[in-house]
Amino acid sequence: MKPLAFGILFSAALALAQAPKAIPRTPDGKPDFTGAWQGGGVSLYGESEGNTRATAAIPQAARGGGGGGRGRGERLVYKPEIEAKVQAARGTTWKDDPTVKCLLPGVPRIFGMPMPFEIVQTPKQIAILYESFHGWRLIPFGGSHGDPDPSFLGDSIASWDGDTLVVDVVGFNGKIWLDGAGHFTDEQLHVAERYTLNGDTISYEATITDPPLMDKPYTQRMTFTRLKEGERPREYECIENNQDLEHLTGPSVKATAEK
């Protein structure tokens, strides 16, 4: 083969290999998010980094935002008097965290739990089934929030911004934390989620506002990784009625939390 022809073939093969993977689409042309996905967090399966299921299709992608690498786009800023309350309670977050009492983590915190979730997409609604705390969300396309009953995962409505899935979430019960550091919320919490499908990953962005508590909106970013076929959320158990948390969690956990 002549060198010129070989070079052309090599360049074409390289361009094909580097071409972005086509995203799956529904019959109406919308990105299809259906499948099992893994967010971030500390692994339950022994890995210190990356995807927490050993059978993940690809490694966990880096999370954007430039805010220290843990999914935050910028620093979470509470009003000074509210932040003072948060810091004053840091010594007991290890037992005060609602998740220790088997309560749902809320949105967006539930995506950071080290367990998969599954998305089922139809033309009328999105369903998200979390292994974590057996949480689930039914998210219709269109409509209005009305006067929803307050809940841990809120009331969600979906729409499209081009190929990006947009979910507006209100109706929280004021009982969830945004993180394990004690940043509590109230019923005015509002979360605007954006999901962008990139083949085997989803770029996730959640902009959080809570005017009585926060000085400005806070944006959290994560990357979700598609799991291999056959992987799915599994049975989840939480220790109920934790009456002796100090002994269940151990003194080392308490000492770390109080630093």
C-alpha positions as CSV (number, residue, x, y, z in Angstrom):
1,M,0.0,0.0,0.0
2,K,1.3,3.4,-0.9
3,P,2.2,5.7,2.1
4,L,-0.4,8.3,1.1
5,A,-3.2,5.8,1.0
6,F,-2.1,4.2,4.3
7,G,-2.1,7.7,5.9
8,I,-5.6,8.4,4.7
9,L,-6.9,5.1,6.0
10,F,-5.1,5.6,9.4
11,S,-6.5,9.1,9.7
12,A,-10.0,7.9,8.9
13,A,-9.8,5.1,11.5
14,L,-8.5,7.4,14.1
15,A,-11.3,9.9,13.5
16,L,-13.9,7.1,13.7
17,A,-12.4,5.9,17.0
18,Q,-12.4,9.4,18.5
19,A,-16.0,10.2,17.3
20,P,-18.4,10.7,20.2
21,K,-20.7,7.8,20.9
22,A,-24.2,8.4,19.7
23,I,-26.7,8.7,22.5
24,P,-29.7,6.5,22.6
25,R,-33.0,8.2,21.7
26,T,-36.7,7.5,22.1
27,P,-39.0,7.1,19.1
28,D,-39.9,10.8,19.4
29,G,-36.2,11.8,19.2
30,K,-35.5,12.7,22.8
31,P,-32.4,11.4,24.6
32,D,-33.3,8.1,26.3
33,F,-32.0,8.0,29.9
34,T,-33.4,4.6,30.6
35,G,-31.0,2.3,32.4
36,A,-29.1,1.7,35.6
37,W,-26.6,4.3,36.7
38,Q,-24.1,4.9,39.5
39,G,-23.4,8.2,41.2
40,G,-20.5,9.0,43.5
41,G,-19.7,8.6,47.1
42,V,-17.6,6.2,49.1
43,S,-17.8,2.7,47.8
44,L,-19.5,-0.1,49.6
45,Y,-17.6,-2.6,47.5
46,G,-14.0,-1.7,48.5
47,E,-12.9,0.7,45.7
48,S,-11.5,3.9,47.0
49,E,-12.4,5.8,43.8
50,G,-14.3,5.3,40.6
51,N,-17.5,3.5,40.1
52,T,-18.8,1.6,43.1
53,R,-20.0,-1.4,41.1
54,A,-17.1,-3.6,39.9
55,T,-19.2,-4.3,36.8
56,A,-19.5,-0.7,35.6
57,A,-19.3,-0.2,31.9
58,I,-16.6,2.5,32.2
59,P,-14.7,4.2,35.0
60,Q,-16.3,7.0,36.9
61,A,-15.7,10.2,35.0
62,A,-14.2,13.3,36.7
63,R,-16.7,15.6,38.2
64,G,-16.7,19.2,37.1
65,G,-17.0,22.5,38.8
66,G,-13.5,23.3,40.2
67,G,-14.8,23.3,43.7
68,G,-12.4,20.8,45.3
69,G,-13.4,17.8,43.1
70,R,-16.3,16.4,45.2
71,G,-19.0,17.5,42.8
72,R,-19.5,21.1,44.0
73,G,-19.4,23.9,41.5
74,E,-18.7,26.5,44.2
75,R,-18.7,26.8,47.9
76,L,-22.0,26.4,49.7
77,V,-22.8,29.7,51.4
78,Y,-25.3,30.0,54.2
79,K,-26.2,33.3,55.9
80,P,-23.7,34.0,58.7
81,E,-26.1,33.4,61.5
82,I,-27.3,30.2,59.9
83,E,-23.8,29.0,59.3
84,A,-23.0,29.7,62.9
85,K,-25.7,27.3,63.9
86,V,-24.4,24.7,61.5
87,Q,-20.9,24.9,62.9
88,A,-22.1,24.9,66.5
89,A,-23.8,21.5,65.8
90,R,-20.8,19.9,64.0
91,G,-19.9,17.9,67.0
92,T,-23.1,15.9,66.9
93,T,-23.6,15.5,63.1
94,W,-22.5,11.9,63.4
95,K,-25.8,11.1,65.3
96,D,-28.0,14.0,64.1
97,D,-27.8,13.3,60.4
98,P,-31.3,12.3,59.2
99,T,-29.9,9.4,57.2
100,V,-28.6,7.8,60.5
101,K,-32.3,7.6,61.4
102,C,-33.1,5.8,58.1
103,L,-34.7,9.0,56.7
104,L,-34.3,9.7,53.0
105,P,-31.3,11.9,52.0
106,G,-33.4,14.2,49.8
107,V,-32.5,15.8,46.4
108,P,-29.7,16.1,45.3
109,R,-27.9,14.4,48.2
110,I,-29.4,11.0,47.4
111,F,-27.4,10.8,44.1
112,G,-24.2,10.9,46.1
113,M,-25.0,7.8,48.1
114,P,-22.8,4.9,47.1
115,M,-25.6,2.8,45.5
116,P,-27.0,2.6,42.0
117,F,-30.3,4.0,40.8
118,E,-32.4,3.2,37.7
119,I,-34.2,5.5,35.3
120,V,-37.3,4.4,33.4
121,Q,-38.4,6.9,30.8
122,T,-41.7,7.1,29.0
123,P,-43.2,9.9,26.9
124,K,-45.3,11.1,29.8
125,Q,-43.0,10.7,32.8
126,I,-39.6,9.8,34.2
127,A,-39.3,7.3,37.1
128,I,-36.1,7.2,39.2
129,L,-35.7,4.2,41.5
130,Y,-32.9,4.5,44.0
131,E,-31.3,1.5,45.8
132,S,-30.5,4.0,48.6
133,F,-33.3,4.0,51.2
134,H,-35.7,2.5,48.6
135,G,-36.3,6.0,47.4
136,W,-38.3,6.6,44.2
137,R,-39.5,9.6,42.2
138,L,-42.3,9.8,39.6
139,I,-41.6,12.9,37.5
140,P,-44.3,13.9,34.9
141,F,-43.5,16.0,31.9
142,G,-45.4,19.3,32.1
143,G,-48.1,20.4,34.5
144,S,-47.8,22.4,37.7
145,H,-46.7,21.8,41.2
146,G,-50.0,23.0,42.7
147,D,-49.9,22.5,46.5
148,P,-47.8,19.3,47.0
149,D,-47.6,17.4,50.3
150,P,-44.2,18.2,51.8
151,S,-41.8,15.2,51.3
152,F,-38.1,14.2,51.5
153,L,-37.7,14.0,47.7
154,G,-40.0,16.9,46.9
155,D,-42.4,17.3,44.0
156,S,-40.8,17.2,40.6
157,I,-41.8,18.3,37.1
158,A,-39.8,17.6,33.9
159,S,-39.3,19.5,30.7
160,W,-36.7,19.6,27.9
161,D,-34.2,22.3,27.0
162,G,-32.9,20.9,23.7
163,D,-31.4,17.6,24.6
164,T,-31.1,18.4,28.3
165,L,-33.7,17.0,30.7
166,V,-34.7,19.8,33.2
167,V,-36.4,18.9,36.4
168,D,-37.9,21.5,38.8
169,V,-38.3,20.3,42.4
170,V,-40.2,22.0,45.2
171,G,-42.4,20.8,48.1
172,F,-39.7,19.6,50.5
173,N,-40.4,18.9,54.1
174,G,-37.5,20.8,55.7
175,K,-36.2,17.6,57.3
176,I,-33.3,16.9,54.9
177,W,-29.6,17.9,54.9
178,L,-27.7,19.0,51.8
179,D,-24.6,17.2,53.1
180,G,-23.2,15.3,56.0
181,A,-21.8,18.5,57.6
182,G,-25.2,19.5,58.9
183,H,-26.3,22.0,56.3
184,F,-30.0,21.7,57.1
185,T,-32.9,23.0,54.9
186,D,-36.4,24.3,55.3
187,E,-39.6,24.0,53.3
188,Q,-38.6,26.8,50.9
189,L,-35.8,24.7,49.4
190,H,-35.9,24.7,45.6
191,V,-33.8,22.5,43.4
192,A,-33.4,22.9,39.6
193,E,-31.9,19.8,38.1
194,R,-30.3,19.4,34.6
195,Y,-29.4,16.0,33.1
196,T,-27.4,15.8,29.9
197,L,-26.8,12.4,28.4
198,N,-23.3,11.7,27.0
199,G,-23.6,8.1,25.9
200,D,-22.4,6.1,28.9
201,T,-22.4,9.0,31.3
202,I,-24.9,11.7,32.5
203,S,-23.7,15.1,33.4
204,Y,-25.8,16.2,36.3
205,E,-26.2,19.7,37.7
206,A,-28.4,20.8,40.6
207,T,-28.9,24.5,41.4
208,I,-30.1,24.9,45.0
209,T,-31.8,27.9,46.5
210,D,-33.2,28.3,50.0
211,P,-33.7,32.1,50.6
212,P,-34.2,32.0,54.4
213,L,-31.0,30.1,54.8
214,M,-28.7,30.8,51.9
215,D,-27.0,34.0,50.7
216,K,-26.9,32.8,47.1
217,P,-27.8,29.8,44.9
218,Y,-25.5,26.8,45.2
219,T,-24.7,24.5,42.2
220,Q,-23.6,20.9,42.7
221,R,-22.3,18.9,39.7
222,M,-21.8,15.1,39.4
223,T,-21.2,12.6,36.7
224,F,-23.3,9.4,36.6
225,T,-21.9,6.3,35.0
226,R,-24.0,3.7,33.1
227,L,-23.8,0.2,34.6
228,K,-23.4,-3.0,32.5
229,E,-26.5,-4.8,31.4
230,G,-27.9,-6.9,34.2
231,E,-26.8,-4.5,36.9
232,R,-29.6,-2.9,38.8
233,P,-30.6,-1.4,42.2
234,R,-30.8,-4.2,44.8
235,E,-32.4,-4.7,48.2
236,Y,-31.4,-2.0,50.7
237,E,-31.6,-2.3,54.5
238,C,-31.2,0.5,57.1
239,I,-30.8,-0.1,60.8
240,E,-34.0,1.1,62.3
241,N,-34.5,2.6,65.8
242,N,-30.9,3.4,66.4
243,Q,-31.1,3.9,70.2
244,D,-27.3,3.6,70.9
245,L,-25.7,5.4,68.0
246,E,-22.4,6.0,69.9
247,H,-21.7,2.3,70.1
248,L,-23.2,1.5,66.7
249,T,-21.0,4.0,64.9
250,G,-18.0,3.7,67.2
251,P,-15.9,6.3,68.9
252,S,-13.6,6.8,65.9
253,V,-16.5,8.1,63.9
254,K,-17.6,10.4,66.6
255,A,-14.0,11.8,67.0
256,T,-13.7,12.4,63.3
257,A,-17.0,14.2,63.2
258,E,-16.1,16.5,66.1
259,K,-12.8,17.7,64.5
